[in-house]
Amino acid sequence: MLSVSDAQAIILNLVQPLDRQRDTEVVDLLTADSRILATPVTSLLDFPHWDNSAMDGYAVRYEDVQHSSTEQPAILEIVEEIPAGYQPKSTIQPGQAARIFTGAVIPAGADTVVMQEKTRREENRVFILDAPKPQEFVRHKASFYQAGTQLLPAGIKLNASEIAVLAAAQCPQLSVYRRPRVAIFSTGDELVTVDRPLQPGQIVDSNQYALAALVRQSGAEPLILGIVKDDPVALEKVIAHAIAIADIVLSSGGVSVGDYDYVDKILESLKAKIYIRAVQISPGKPLTVATFPTQNSALYFGLPGNPAAVLVTFWRFVLPAIKKLSGITEGWEPVFLKVRSHEELRSNGKRETYLWGKLHLIDGVYEFHKAGGSHSSGNLINLAQTNALAVLPVGKTLISPQEEVQVLQLCNS
């Protein structure tokens, strides 16, 4: 049985990111939120576009005001008023100043801005009551960014700040990676859809809905293939179809060692190479990971059937794979935080154990509160409204209240 870290390393080594030449599309900036940039962006614009004022005040020549004080203020003639968006007409000469507002163009001849709080105005004259620093409150052209250099690199996720930068740089369209396609299906004769009344022995297939939501949250596109009965012929047909249309395939159920668990046998009949069959994790021990000999075929994840195990194995193994596949250049691995445990946490120590709960900020320190009730892999109910998984390593059976614990913050938090 593989350790969790070894399983993660194998999975990430198997993932090949989307191809920059083949797997991209052009989108409008307004629809680019959360997409992955496929090519570096440069701009023809300098930032700032011109020397401009960082403050409301007066544009002056430093040499005219360098000795100003309340007792001996420099007295300058106001020759122009320059609001934002206005092109100055005057060149500031010795003994002159221009009234200027934040963001407005610095007029020729001026090199410094005196903030208005350090001045007194009388008609067309301004009294400078305090000597500024040289070039104070002047934002110089190209001091933030120089035209023609790289503005944003490829392989980053476009969030609000990046969208703002691209808008300011007048980039109306962008080349982004297409969304990874993730096929999802559930296996089991006992499963029914949400719209059917339950018969004795039946359960609702919640896994498919949870996985579809998680896939969308990850920025990928879910391809829903439904429920497949425990029939080898039907299963082989669905798996063959899934690996042909998707980048990643997620099945839930059918990967244990029961008489009706056919997935691994079918993968072998399709000439799959199986890299992982079980992982030292709780919940989620039965986990199959495989690839196929055909070019550009999918990476296959056979997830457990129990709902909590499905979610934990997705967060721990599938989500990093989707991130790497998507074209992001770094940061695929799960990020763990060290926090304080609110209560006692226990495991049997035989497998790396994940307990779900909530992070709370208490007096400036994050604290993990374990969800109440059973932490059975079949108990889906107390997973609702959780946002973190506490991790007890192999061999660790107890974490006491107020003791430090490592937690994985969940993608739906």
C-alpha positions as CSV (number, residue, x, y, z in Angstrom):
1,M,0.0,0.0,0.0
2,L,1.4,3.4,-1.0
3,S,1.9,6.3,1.4
4,V,-0.1,9.4,0.7
5,S,3.0,11.4,-0.3
6,D,4.1,8.7,-2.7
7,A,0.7,8.5,-4.3
8,Q,0.6,12.2,-4.8
9,A,4.1,12.2,-6.4
10,I,3.1,9.4,-8.8
11,I,-0.1,11.2,-9.8
12,L,1.5,14.6,-10.4
13,N,4.3,12.9,-12.4
14,L,1.6,11.3,-14.6
15,V,-0.1,14.6,-15.3
16,Q,0.9,16.4,-18.5
17,P,-0.2,20.0,-18.7
18,L,-2.4,21.1,-21.6
19,D,-0.5,21.9,-24.7
20,R,0.1,25.6,-25.5
21,Q,-0.2,25.1,-29.2
22,R,-3.2,22.8,-29.3
23,D,-5.2,23.4,-26.1
24,T,-5.9,27.1,-26.1
25,E,-8.7,29.4,-27.1
26,V,-9.2,33.2,-27.4
27,V,-11.7,34.8,-24.9
28,D,-12.9,38.3,-24.3
29,L,-11.5,40.0,-21.2
30,L,-14.9,40.2,-19.6
31,T,-15.2,36.4,-19.7
32,A,-11.6,35.7,-18.7
33,D,-12.1,35.5,-14.9
34,S,-10.5,32.4,-13.4
35,R,-9.1,31.2,-16.7
36,I,-5.4,30.2,-17.1
37,L,-3.3,32.5,-19.3
38,A,-1.7,30.6,-22.1
39,T,0.7,33.1,-23.5
40,P,2.7,35.9,-21.9
41,V,1.2,39.4,-22.3
42,T,3.0,42.6,-23.2
43,S,1.6,46.1,-23.6
44,L,2.4,49.0,-25.8
45,L,1.6,51.3,-23.0
46,D,3.9,52.6,-20.2
47,F,2.6,52.7,-16.7
48,P,2.1,55.5,-15.7
49,H,1.4,56.7,-19.3
50,W,2.9,60.1,-18.4
51,D,4.3,61.9,-15.4
52,N,1.4,62.5,-13.1
53,S,0.4,63.8,-9.7
54,A,-0.1,61.5,-6.8
55,M,-1.8,64.2,-4.7
56,D,-4.1,67.2,-5.0
57,G,-1.9,70.3,-4.7
58,Y,0.4,72.5,-6.8
59,A,2.9,71.5,-9.5
60,V,6.1,73.5,-8.9
61,R,9.8,73.7,-9.6
62,Y,11.7,72.3,-6.6
63,E,14.3,75.0,-6.8
64,D,11.6,77.6,-6.2
65,V,10.3,76.0,-3.0
66,Q,13.2,74.1,-1.5
67,H,13.7,76.6,1.4
68,S,10.0,77.3,2.1
69,S,8.7,77.5,5.6
70,T,5.7,78.9,7.5
71,E,7.9,81.9,8.5
72,Q,9.2,82.4,4.9
73,P,6.9,80.8,2.4
74,A,7.7,80.8,-1.3
75,I,5.0,82.8,-3.1
76,L,4.2,81.6,-6.6
77,E,1.9,82.8,-9.4
78,I,-0.8,80.2,-10.4
79,V,-0.8,80.1,-14.2
80,E,-3.0,77.1,-14.9
81,E,-5.4,74.6,-13.3
82,I,-4.9,71.0,-14.4
83,P,-7.6,68.4,-13.6
84,A,-7.3,64.7,-14.5
85,G,-7.7,64.1,-18.2
86,Y,-6.5,67.5,-19.2
87,Q,-3.4,68.2,-21.3
88,P,-1.5,71.1,-19.7
89,K,-1.0,74.2,-22.0
90,S,1.7,76.0,-19.9
91,T,5.3,75.5,-19.2
92,I,6.0,76.3,-15.5
93,Q,8.6,79.1,-15.4
94,P,10.5,80.3,-12.3
95,G,8.1,81.8,-9.7
96,Q,5.1,79.9,-11.2
97,A,2.9,77.0,-10.2
98,A,-0.1,75.1,-11.5
99,R,-3.1,73.9,-9.5
100,I,-3.1,70.2,-10.0
101,F,-5.3,67.2,-9.0
102,T,-4.6,63.6,-8.4
103,G,-3.8,61.7,-11.6
104,A,-3.4,64.8,-13.7
105,V,-0.4,65.3,-16.1
106,I,2.6,67.1,-14.6
107,P,3.1,70.3,-16.8
108,A,6.4,70.9,-18.5
109,G,8.9,72.8,-16.3
110,A,7.5,71.4,-13.0
111,D,9.2,68.5,-11.2
112,T,7.5,68.4,-7.8
113,V,4.0,68.5,-6.3
114,V,3.3,70.3,-3.0
115,M,0.2,68.8,-1.3
116,Q,-2.5,71.4,-0.8
117,E,-2.5,71.0,3.0
118,K,0.9,72.6,3.1
119,T,-0.2,75.7,1.1
120,R,-2.3,78.8,1.4
121,R,-4.0,80.3,-1.6
122,E,-4.8,84.0,-2.1
123,E,-6.5,84.7,-5.5
124,N,-3.9,83.7,-8.2
125,R,-1.1,83.3,-5.7
126,V,-0.1,80.2,-3.6
127,F,2.0,80.4,-0.5
128,I,4.2,77.3,0.0
129,L,4.3,76.7,3.8
130,D,6.7,73.7,4.0
131,A,9.6,72.6,1.8
132,P,8.8,69.4,-0.1
133,K,11.2,66.6,-1.0
134,P,12.6,66.7,-4.6
135,Q,10.1,65.2,-7.0
136,E,7.7,64.5,-4.2
137,F,4.2,63.2,-5.2
138,V,5.3,62.8,-8.8
139,R,4.6,59.4,-10.4
140,H,7.0,59.1,-13.3
141,K,6.2,57.7,-16.7
142,A,7.1,54.0,-17.0
143,S,8.1,53.7,-13.3
144,F,5.5,50.9,-12.8
145,Y,5.9,49.2,-16.1
146,Q,7.8,49.8,-19.3
147,A,6.1,49.2,-22.6
148,G,7.3,46.2,-24.6
149,T,8.4,44.2,-21.5
150,Q,6.4,41.2,-20.1
151,L,3.4,42.4,-18.2
152,L,2.0,39.0,-17.1
153,P,3.5,35.5,-17.6
154,A,1.8,32.5,-19.0
155,G,0.5,29.9,-16.6
156,I,-1.2,32.1,-14.1
157,K,-4.9,32.2,-13.0
158,L,-6.6,35.4,-14.0
159,N,-8.3,36.9,-10.9
160,A,-9.7,40.4,-10.4
161,S,-6.3,42.1,-10.0
162,E,-4.9,40.5,-13.2
163,I,-8.1,41.4,-15.1
164,A,-7.7,45.0,-13.9
165,V,-4.1,45.1,-15.1
166,L,-5.1,43.7,-18.5
167,A,-7.9,46.1,-18.9
168,A,-5.6,49.1,-18.1
169,A,-3.2,47.7,-20.7
170,Q,-5.9,47.6,-23.3
171,C,-5.9,43.9,-23.8
172,P,-9.5,43.2,-25.0
173,Q,-8.8,39.5,-25.9
174,L,-6.6,36.8,-24.4
175,S,-5.2,33.4,-25.2
176,V,-6.2,31.0,-22.4
177,Y,-6.0,27.3,-21.9
178,R,-9.3,25.5,-22.6
179,R,-10.9,24.1,-19.5
180,P,-9.9,20.5,-18.6
181,R,-12.6,18.0,-19.4
182,V,-13.5,15.6,-16.5
183,A,-15.8,12.7,-17.1
184,I,-17.8,11.5,-14.1
185,F,-19.8,8.4,-13.5
186,S,-20.9,6.3,-10.5
187,T,-21.1,2.5,-10.4
188,G,-23.4,0.3,-8.4
189,D,-26.8,-1.6,-8.7
190,E,-27.9,0.1,-5.5
191,L,-27.7,3.6,-6.9
192,V,-30.6,5.8,-8.0
193,T,-30.9,9.4,-9.2
194,V,-32.3,12.1,-6.9
195,D,-35.7,12.2,-8.6
196,R,-36.6,8.5,-8.0
197,P,-38.3,7.1,-4.8
198,L,-36.0,4.8,-2.8
199,Q,-36.7,1.1,-2.6
200,P,-35.3,-1.1,0.1
201,G,-31.5,-1.3,-0.2
202,Q,-31.2,1.6,-2.6
203,I,-29.2,4.8,-2.0
204,V,-29.1,8.1,-3.9
205,D,-26.0,8.7,-6.0
206,S,-24.7,11.9,-4.2
207,N,-21.1,11.3,-5.5
208,Q,-21.8,12.4,-9.0
209,Y,-23.3,15.7,-7.8
210,A,-20.5,16.4,-5.4
211,L,-17.8,15.6,-8.0
212,A,-19.5,17.8,-10.6
213,A,-19.5,20.7,-8.2
214,L,-15.9,20.2,-7.2
215,V,-14.8,19.9,-10.8
216,R,-16.6,23.2,-11.7
217,Q,-15.0,24.9,-8.6
218,S,-11.6,23.8,-9.9
219,G,-12.2,25.5,-13.2
220,A,-12.7,22.4,-15.2
221,E,-15.7,21.2,-17.2
222,P,-17.6,18.2,-15.8
223,L,-18.9,15.6,-18.3
224,I,-21.7,13.7,-16.6
225,L,-22.1,10.1,-17.7
226,G,-24.6,8.9,-15.1
227,I,-25.0,5.7,-13.1
228,V,-23.6,2.5,-14.5
229,K,-24.8,-0.8,-13.2
230,D,-22.5,-3.5,-11.9
231,D,-22.3,-5.1,-15.3
232,P,-18.8,-5.6,-16.9
233,V,-20.0,-5.0,-20.5
234,A,-21.8,-1.8,-19.6
235,L,-18.9,-0.6,-17.5
236,E,-16.3,-1.3,-20.2
237,K,-18.4,0.6,-22.7
238,V,-18.7,3.6,-20.5
239,I,-15.0,3.6,-19.5
240,A,-13.9,3.3,-23.1
241,H,-16.1,6.3,-24.0
242,A,-15.0,8.3,-21.0
243,I,-11.2,8.0,-21.7
244,A,-11.9,9.0,-25.4
245,I,-13.6,12.3,-24.5
246,A,-12.0,13.5,-21.3
247,D,-8.7,14.5,-19.9
248,I,-9.5,13.0,-16.6
249,V,-12.0,10.3,-15.7
250,L,-13.6,10.0,-12.2
251,S,-15.5,6.9,-11.3
252,S,-16.8,6.3,-7.8
253,G,-17.4,2.8,-6.5
254,G,-16.3,-0.6,-7.8
255,V,-12.6,-0.3,-7.0
256,S,-12.6,-2.4,-3.8
257,V,-12.2,-6.2,-3.7
258,G,-15.8,-7.3,-3.6
259,D,-17.4,-9.8,-6.0
260,Y,-19.1,-6.9,-7.9
261,D,-16.1,-4.6,-8.0
262,Y,-15.1,-4.8,-11.7
263,V,-13.3,-1.6,-12.4
264,D,-9.7,-2.8,-12.1
265,K,-10.4,-5.9,-14.2
266,I,-12.0,-3.8,-16.9
267,L,-9.0,-1.4,-16.9
268,E,-6.7,-4.3,-17.4
269,S,-8.8,-5.5,-20.3
270,L,-8.4,-2.1,-21.9
271,K,-4.7,-2.4,-21.5
272,A,-4.4,0.2,-18.9
273,K,-1.3,0.6,-16.8
274,I,-2.4,0.7,-13.1
275,Y,-0.1,2.8,-11.0
276,I,-2.1,2.9,-7.7
277,R,-4.5,0.3,-6.2
278,A,-4.6,1.4,-2.6
279,V,-3.3,4.3,-0.5
280,Q,-2.5,4.5,3.2
281,I,-5.3,7.0,3.8
282,S,-8.5,7.1,5.9
283,P,-11.0,7.6,4.5
284,G,-10.2,6.6,0.9
285,K,-7.9,3.5,1.0
286,P,-9.2,1.9,-2.2
287,L,-8.0,4.2,-4.9
288,T,-7.1,3.2,-8.5
289,V,-5.0,5.5,-10.8
290,A,-4.3,4.4,-14.3
291,T,-3.3,5.5,-17.8
292,F,-4.0,4.0,-21.2
293,P,-1.7,3.3,-24.2
294,T,-3.6,5.4,-26.7
295,Q,-2.2,8.9,-27.3
296,N,-3.8,11.8,-25.4
297,S,-6.0,9.4,-23.4
298,A,-7.3,10.3,-20.0
299,L,-5.8,9.9,-16.5
300,Y,-8.2,7.6,-14.7
301,F,-9.1,7.9,-11.1
302,G,-11.2,5.0,-9.6
303,L,-12.4,6.6,-6.4
304,P,-14.0,4.8,-3.4
305,G,-17.8,4.5,-3.2
306,N,-18.4,6.0,0.2
307,P,-19.3,9.7,0.0
308,A,-16.8,11.0,2.6
309,A,-14.0,9.0,1.0
310,V,-14.9,10.4,-2.5
311,L,-14.6,14.0,-1.2
312,V,-11.4,13.4,0.7
313,T,-9.6,11.7,-2.2
314,F,-10.8,14.4,-4.6
315,W,-9.4,17.2,-2.4
316,R,-6.2,15.3,-1.7
317,F,-5.3,13.7,-5.1
318,V,-7.6,14.8,-7.9
319,L,-7.7,18.5,-7.4
320,P,-3.8,18.9,-7.6
321,A,-4.0,16.8,-10.8
322,I,-6.6,19.1,-12.4
323,K,-4.6,22.2,-11.4
324,K,-1.4,20.9,-13.0
325,L,-3.3,19.8,-16.1
326,S,-5.0,23.2,-16.4
327,G,-1.7,24.9,-17.4
328,I,-0.9,26.6,-14.0
329,T,2.9,26.7,-13.8
330,E,3.2,26.2,-10.1
331,G,1.3,25.7,-6.9
332,W,-0.5,22.4,-7.7
333,E,0.2,20.7,-4.5
334,P,-2.2,20.9,-1.5
335,V,-1.4,23.7,0.9
336,F,-1.4,22.8,4.6
337,L,-1.7,25.2,7.5
338,K,-0.6,24.7,11.1
339,V,-3.4,25.6,13.4
340,R,-4.6,25.0,17.0
341,S,-7.0,22.1,17.6
342,H,-10.1,23.1,19.6
343,E,-10.8,19.5,20.9
344,E,-9.2,16.1,21.1
345,L,-8.6,14.4,17.7
346,R,-8.0,10.6,17.5
347,S,-7.2,8.0,15.0
348,N,-5.9,4.4,15.1
349,G,-2.6,5.5,13.7
350,K,-2.5,2.9,11.0
351,R,-3.3,5.2,8.1
352,E,-2.9,9.0,7.4
353,T,-6.3,10.1,8.8
354,Y,-8.4,13.1,7.7
355,L,-11.0,14.5,10.0
356,W,-13.4,17.2,8.7
357,G,-14.4,20.3,10.4
358,K,-14.3,24.1,10.4
359,L,-11.5,26.7,10.8
360,H,-12.4,29.5,13.2
361,L,-10.4,32.6,13.9
362,I,-10.0,32.9,17.7
363,D,-8.1,35.9,19.0
364,G,-6.2,36.2,15.8
365,V,-5.2,32.5,15.7
366,Y,-6.9,29.9,13.5
367,E,-8.5,27.0,15.4
368,F,-9.8,23.7,14.0
369,H,-13.2,22.6,15.2
370,K,-14.0,19.0,14.3
371,A,-17.5,18.3,12.9
372,G,-19.8,16.6,15.4
373,G,-21.0,13.1,14.9
374,S,-19.5,10.1,13.3
375,H,-16.4,10.4,11.0
376,S,-17.3,7.3,9.1
377,S,-16.5,7.3,5.4
378,G,-20.2,6.6,4.8
379,N,-21.4,9.6,6.8
380,L,-22.0,12.5,4.4
381,I,-24.3,14.6,6.6
382,N,-21.7,16.2,8.9
383,L,-19.5,17.1,5.9
384,A,-21.9,20.0,5.2
385,Q,-20.5,23.5,6.0
386,T,-17.0,22.2,6.7
387,N,-14.0,24.0,5.3
388,A,-10.9,22.1,6.4
389,L,-9.5,18.6,7.0
390,A,-7.3,17.9,10.0
391,V,-4.5,15.5,9.3
392,L,-3.2,12.9,11.7
393,P,-0.1,11.2,10.3
394,V,0.6,7.5,10.4
395,G,1.5,6.5,13.9
396,K,-0.2,9.6,15.5
397,T,-3.2,8.5,17.5
398,L,-4.0,11.6,19.6
399,I,-3.9,15.3,19.2
400,S,-4.8,17.0,22.5
401,P,-6.9,20.2,22.8
402,Q,-4.9,23.3,22.0
403,E,-2.2,21.2,20.4
404,E,-0.9,22.2,16.9
405,V,-2.4,20.2,14.0
406,Q,-1.9,20.4,10.3
407,V,-5.0,21.1,8.2
408,L,-5.9,21.2,4.5
409,Q,-8.1,24.1,3.7
410,L,-10.8,23.0,1.3
411,C,-11.4,24.5,-2.1
412,N,-15.1,25.2,-1.3
413,S,-14.3,27.3,1.7
